């Protein structure tokens, strides 16, 4: 692949230095690069480098190289269906394929010597006052119903395929993809799930129960969440870290598997379990 959109986190010194080095390496391999117009002043002018507005950044590219942490990779996955190769500028970087000292492996991308992994994503809607509000952006990691800044613990009802699963007193419920199982869900005590699977991982946040255990539902399930009759205050609906709306009495949140998948590029021979072992030692 030689037509590459480059997304970067250039607001820190390490990010800028990595971006400049990556640009020089890829141009040296004969690539054509597409970069956001807002980066022009810090990257400069090069042959075979085109600056684009964000709306058209991915139009002519074959893939995306993302320089940043998992959050930057997730935000990119919301915007494009192109395959993504991440270079880690974050603390852990589960989604990133390369570390900053491995930029020489970009040659494998240019020479088409790689494999791809498809990752399940979520779609969701909220029913308020009988009106259903759908959201276009798919979710890569998790959807969270949280009490936010309220001090009172709410009750959250969980329904799977129109059958009641349970009512939970907790600070929140996390509905994660297998990819998201190593993110917030893991921090809350959830299970680690192979990202090649298709399933929903439900984890309680600070539950008021001795028997709170994570649950895993099949990928074709339709999950629904609503505020229970007990407990007080509103719930915040958060998708991949972004606050979407507040959930009040009688609102209904529906979550299911999206038809859209994120495609990640792998140029190294390692697998999920070797990455997991390595990353766990960094936490």
Buried (B, 14 or more C-beta within 10 A) or exposed (E): BBBBBBBBBBEEEEBBEBBBEBBEBBBEEEBBBBBBEEBEEEBEEEEEBBBBEEEEBBEEBBBBBBBBBBBBBBBBBBBBEBBBBBBBBBEBBBBBBBEBEBBEBBBBBBEEEBEEBEBBBBBBEBBBEEEEEEBEBBBBBBBBBBBBEBEEBBBBBBBBEEEEBEBBBBBBBBBBBBBBBBBBBBEBBBBBBEBEBBBBBBBBBEBEEEEBEBBBBEEEBBBBBBBBEEBEBBBBBBBBBEEBBBBEEEBBBBBBBBEBBBBBBBBBEEEBEEBBEEBEEEE
